[in-house]
């Protein structure tokens, strides 16, 4: 098995010594399994179990590599294992579970690549939608964001006054923008320092524009945000939130920014200068509907992979406690 700060894998017996030398060059420890006593697949899962990982990555102050337990110490450990027949069954079970997880992960990766390809094709207008009569929609118009939206930014109350936080007002930071829709946040504001002009209504498109530039989300509840996040108030009823989420996701927003000490940032003026392609309302709705359906499928696959991984984690905790 291979061990590099707790990461493990199996090597086939057919691999030559040259391959082993390459592995050694990358600080990977190689241990040969006693096949008469131990099933390799079982041993792999045993080493990957949470309890063993904690031991393998335990602090080792004398080592040049932080958190790495030396192999000389690992050799002294006593472990309790079932008979080989049971090892084989357990190893086979977890191997099948790993294969299932890998299959769904590949499906998820393929869908992500499909979405990237479709974003490119649709917004380069290589792929066009037709209206209900089968006719082409009107030509797209290029606009600046400042022409079609009022752009507002959030704020952060003073942290010196703890009473500003811990209320029931949802307060969005970039760390909360890991999913497309925002329902909840890690931090909440109190009403002590609320600024009415800073409220963001539900179903509003928001985007980060400092340091982590171009992260997008859509609010699903009335909320506020910090000063690193802009929200877009459309000036007409033509602009579709879901369309603009998809379009801006396909663009490199950082090209509109300036290099700051901690990375690229935009300001209100550069936000207004961002150029967007705006189809008519009907085509925006069709494009939005297409990506909503694709995102729903992606979310299902994400949930399936996470569920399988969590299931494996629970089973391993029970098996290798």
MISEFI-835856 format. One record per residue (C-alpha): chain; x, y, z. Coordinates in Angstrom, 2 decimals, always signed. Layout:
% residues N
chain,x,y,z
A,X,Y,Z
...
//
This chain:
% residues 321
chain,x,y,z
A,+0.00,+0.00,+0.00
A,+1.04,+3.62,-0.47
A,+0.97,+6.16,+2.33
A,+1.59,+9.87,+1.82
A,+0.27,+11.74,+4.86
A,-2.59,+9.28,+5.10
A,-3.52,+8.84,+1.43
A,-3.50,+5.18,+0.45
A,-3.74,+2.94,-2.60
A,-2.86,-0.55,-3.82
A,-0.02,-1.43,-6.19
A,-0.30,-4.40,-8.53
A,+2.33,-7.15,-8.13
A,+3.09,-6.74,-11.83
A,+4.62,-3.28,-11.35
A,+8.37,-3.20,-11.87
A,+10.97,-2.01,-9.35
A,+11.50,+1.09,-11.51
A,+8.00,+2.24,-10.65
A,+8.73,+1.66,-6.98
A,+11.81,+3.90,-7.21
A,+9.70,+6.67,-8.72
A,+7.25,+6.42,-5.85
A,+10.05,+6.61,-3.30
A,+11.25,+9.83,-4.92
A,+7.94,+11.46,-4.00
A,+8.09,+10.52,-0.29
A,+5.58,+7.71,-0.67
A,+6.03,+4.81,+1.74
A,+5.52,+1.33,+0.31
A,+4.64,-1.65,+2.46
A,+4.25,-5.22,+1.26
A,+1.18,-7.04,+2.56
A,+1.35,-10.57,+3.95
A,-1.22,-12.15,+1.63
A,-1.46,-15.29,+3.76
A,-2.93,-13.31,+6.64
A,-4.38,-10.22,+5.02
A,-6.75,-9.45,+2.17
A,-5.27,-6.44,+0.28
A,-8.64,-4.74,-0.41
A,-9.70,-5.13,+3.21
A,-6.38,-3.72,+4.41
A,-6.75,-0.74,+2.06
A,-10.16,+0.10,+3.52
A,-8.87,-0.50,+7.04
A,-6.08,+2.04,+6.55
A,-8.52,+4.53,+4.99
A,-10.88,+4.31,+7.98
A,-11.24,+7.48,+10.03
A,-9.65,+6.06,+13.19
A,-6.56,+4.85,+11.33
A,-6.29,+8.11,+9.39
A,-6.22,+10.04,+12.66
A,-3.37,+7.84,+13.87
A,-1.44,+8.06,+10.58
A,-1.65,+11.85,+10.50
A,-0.94,+12.34,+14.19
A,+1.44,+15.13,+15.17
A,+5.14,+14.26,+14.87
A,+7.24,+17.23,+16.07
A,+10.54,+15.59,+15.14
A,+9.62,+15.08,+11.49
A,+10.47,+17.48,+8.69
A,+7.02,+16.72,+7.27
A,+4.30,+18.07,+9.54
A,+1.64,+15.63,+10.81
A,+3.38,+12.58,+9.35
A,+3.87,+9.57,+11.61
A,+7.17,+7.79,+10.68
A,+6.94,+4.27,+9.28
A,+9.22,+3.04,+12.08
A,+6.44,+3.96,+14.49
A,+3.66,+2.50,+12.33
A,+5.44,-0.89,+12.27
A,+5.05,-1.16,+16.06
A,+1.28,-0.73,+16.06
A,-0.85,-3.71,+17.02
A,-4.12,-4.07,+15.12
A,-7.00,-6.52,+15.39
A,-8.37,-7.99,+12.17
A,-11.02,-10.62,+11.37
A,-10.26,-13.97,+9.77
A,-9.24,-13.79,+6.12
A,-12.60,-15.07,+4.79
A,-14.41,-12.20,+6.52
A,-11.74,-9.76,+5.36
A,-12.40,-10.85,+1.79
A,-16.15,-10.25,+2.10
A,-15.67,-6.84,+3.68
A,-13.01,-5.85,+1.16
A,-15.22,-6.92,-1.73
A,-18.20,-5.00,-0.32
A,-16.27,-1.74,+0.03
A,-14.62,-2.23,-3.35
A,-18.08,-2.44,-4.96
A,-19.19,+0.64,-3.04
A,-16.08,+2.51,-4.23
A,-16.88,+1.48,-7.81
A,-20.44,+2.79,-7.42
A,-19.17,+6.10,-6.04
A,-16.64,+6.37,-8.89
A,-19.37,+5.68,-11.47
A,-21.63,+8.44,-10.16
A,-18.64,+10.78,-9.82
A,-17.82,+10.22,-13.50
A,-21.43,+10.97,-14.41
A,-21.23,+14.17,-12.37
A,-17.94,+15.17,-14.01
A,-19.42,+14.48,-17.45
A,-22.44,+16.68,-16.71
A,-20.15,+19.48,-15.52
A,-18.22,+19.25,-18.78
A,-21.51,+19.20,-20.71
A,-22.62,+22.38,-18.96
A,-19.31,+24.10,-19.77
A,-19.68,+23.11,-23.42
A,-23.30,+24.30,-23.58
A,-22.47,+27.62,-21.91
A,-19.84,+28.19,-24.58
A,-22.02,+27.12,-27.52
A,-25.11,+29.07,-26.46
A,-23.37,+32.30,-25.51
A,-21.15,+32.19,-28.60
A,-24.45,+31.74,-30.47
A,-23.26,+28.53,-32.11
A,-26.45,+26.95,-30.79
A,-29.64,+29.00,-31.16
A,-33.17,+28.54,-29.89
A,-36.26,+29.06,-32.03
A,-39.53,+30.73,-31.07
A,-42.82,+28.81,-30.83
A,-43.35,+29.18,-34.58
A,-39.90,+27.81,-35.41
A,-38.50,+31.21,-36.36
A,-35.24,+32.80,-35.25
A,-35.38,+35.22,-32.37
A,-34.21,+38.82,-32.94
A,-30.48,+39.56,-32.81
A,-28.94,+39.91,-29.38
A,-28.01,+43.36,-28.12
A,-24.76,+44.17,-26.35
A,-25.26,+46.22,-23.22
A,-23.25,+47.35,-20.23
A,-24.48,+46.13,-16.86
A,-24.85,+49.72,-15.77
A,-27.33,+50.28,-18.61
A,-29.70,+47.50,-17.59
A,-29.25,+47.38,-13.82
A,-28.89,+49.54,-10.78
A,-25.91,+48.01,-9.00
A,-25.87,+48.11,-5.22
A,-23.35,+46.81,-2.70
A,-23.64,+45.58,+0.86
A,-21.87,+46.54,+4.08
A,-20.36,+45.11,+7.24
A,-21.38,+46.59,+10.61
A,-18.69,+47.21,+13.18
A,-17.56,+43.93,+14.74
A,-16.45,+45.82,+17.83
A,-20.10,+45.93,+18.84
A,-21.23,+42.33,+19.24
A,-24.85,+43.48,+19.36
A,-24.68,+44.12,+15.61
A,-24.63,+40.36,+15.01
A,-26.65,+37.35,+16.09
A,-30.10,+38.57,+15.10
A,-32.43,+37.11,+12.48
A,-31.37,+39.07,+9.37
A,-29.71,+36.83,+6.77
A,-26.29,+38.33,+5.91
A,-24.50,+36.92,+2.89
A,-20.73,+36.63,+2.54
A,-18.77,+34.98,-0.29
A,-18.35,+31.90,+1.93
A,-22.14,+31.41,+1.75
A,-22.18,+31.44,-2.06
A,-21.26,+27.79,-2.59
A,-24.61,+26.92,-4.14
A,-26.71,+28.61,-6.80
A,-29.51,+29.60,-4.43
A,-29.05,+31.28,-1.04
A,-31.53,+30.22,+1.63
A,-29.40,+30.56,+4.73
A,-26.07,+32.00,+5.90
A,-23.45,+31.37,+8.57
A,-23.87,+34.82,+10.12
A,-26.92,+36.93,+10.89
A,-27.27,+40.63,+11.61
A,-29.37,+42.20,+14.34
A,-31.64,+45.17,+13.70
A,-29.31,+47.44,+15.70
A,-27.37,+48.77,+12.70
A,-29.73,+47.98,+9.82
A,-29.51,+50.30,+6.84
A,-32.75,+50.24,+4.86
A,-31.00,+50.98,+1.55
A,-28.97,+47.79,+1.89
A,-31.84,+45.29,+1.85
A,-31.76,+42.68,-0.93
A,-35.12,+41.24,-1.95
A,-35.71,+37.55,-2.59
A,-34.92,+36.37,-6.14
A,-32.12,+38.86,-6.68
A,-28.91,+38.06,-8.57
A,-25.78,+38.74,-6.51
A,-22.09,+38.58,-7.43
A,-18.81,+38.86,-5.53
A,-16.48,+41.54,-6.88
A,-13.58,+41.67,-4.43
A,-10.81,+39.05,-4.18
A,-13.07,+36.09,-5.07
A,-14.33,+37.81,-8.21
A,-17.33,+36.60,-10.19
A,-18.95,+34.17,-7.73
A,-22.69,+34.24,-8.46
A,-25.85,+33.27,-6.60
A,-29.55,+34.06,-6.45
A,-31.13,+35.03,-3.13
A,-34.26,+33.10,-2.16
A,-35.07,+35.15,+0.94
A,-34.90,+38.83,+1.81
A,-31.40,+39.46,+3.13
A,-28.36,+41.71,+3.28
A,-24.75,+41.15,+2.22
A,-21.26,+42.35,+3.03
A,-19.46,+45.01,+0.99
A,-17.69,+42.45,-1.26
A,-20.99,+41.48,-2.91
A,-23.00,+43.43,-5.48
A,-26.69,+42.92,-6.19
A,-28.43,+43.77,-9.44
A,-31.75,+45.62,-9.59
A,-32.95,+45.28,-13.19
A,-34.28,+48.48,-14.75
A,-36.88,+46.64,-16.83
A,-38.91,+43.43,-16.79
A,-37.03,+41.97,-19.77
A,-33.90,+40.84,-17.93
A,-34.14,+37.32,-16.55
A,-32.20,+36.45,-13.36
A,-31.56,+32.87,-14.41
A,-30.37,+33.94,-17.86
A,-27.96,+36.49,-16.39
A,-26.70,+33.94,-13.85
A,-25.86,+31.55,-16.70
A,-24.41,+34.27,-18.94
A,-22.17,+35.83,-16.29
A,-21.07,+32.33,-15.21
A,-19.66,+31.86,-18.71
A,-17.61,+35.08,-18.58
A,-14.24,+35.85,-17.02
A,-15.31,+38.74,-14.81
A,-11.76,+39.21,-13.48
A,-10.72,+40.84,-16.78
A,-12.70,+43.92,-15.70
A,-10.83,+44.19,-12.41
A,-7.65,+45.76,-11.14
A,-4.80,+44.09,-9.28
A,-4.94,+44.90,-5.58
A,-2.55,+43.92,-2.80
A,-4.57,+40.77,-2.03
A,-5.75,+39.95,-5.56
A,-8.06,+41.20,-8.29
A,-10.97,+43.45,-7.28
A,-13.63,+45.48,-9.07
A,-15.30,+48.71,-8.03
A,-18.72,+50.19,-8.79
A,-17.49,+51.77,-12.00
A,-15.91,+48.60,-13.38
A,-19.05,+46.63,-12.45
A,-21.13,+49.01,-14.55
A,-18.73,+48.54,-17.49
A,-19.18,+44.75,-17.71
A,-20.55,+43.95,-21.16
A,-23.36,+41.43,-21.55
A,-25.26,+39.96,-24.49
A,-29.00,+40.46,-24.05
A,-31.49,+38.43,-26.14
A,-35.19,+39.22,-26.22
A,-37.30,+38.17,-23.23
A,-38.61,+34.99,-24.88
A,-35.16,+33.68,-25.78
A,-33.80,+34.55,-22.34
A,-36.56,+32.44,-20.82
A,-35.75,+29.47,-23.06
A,-32.03,+29.67,-22.30
A,-32.79,+30.05,-18.59
A,-35.11,+27.04,-18.66
A,-32.46,+24.92,-20.36
A,-29.82,+25.67,-17.72
A,-32.29,+25.33,-14.83
A,-33.03,+21.77,-15.99
A,-29.31,+21.04,-16.39
A,-28.53,+22.47,-12.95
A,-31.26,+20.34,-11.36
A,-29.71,+17.22,-12.85
A,-26.28,+18.31,-11.65
A,-27.65,+18.88,-8.15
A,-29.21,+15.40,-8.10
A,-25.87,+13.87,-9.06
A,-24.03,+15.93,-6.43
A,-26.49,+14.76,-3.78
A,-26.15,+11.13,-4.90
A,-22.34,+11.24,-4.69
A,-22.45,+12.96,-1.29
A,-25.02,+10.45,-0.01
A,-22.92,+7.48,-1.13
A,-19.77,+8.95,+0.42
A,-21.60,+9.60,+3.68
A,-23.01,+6.07,+3.61
A,-19.52,+4.65,+3.16
A,-18.17,+6.83,+5.95
A,-20.84,+5.60,+8.38
A,-20.29,+1.96,+7.41
A,-16.52,+2.27,+7.82
A,-17.00,+3.84,+11.25
A,-19.13,+0.85,+12.23
A,-16.76,-1.72,+10.71
A,-13.45,-0.22,+11.80
A,-14.30,+1.54,+15.05
//
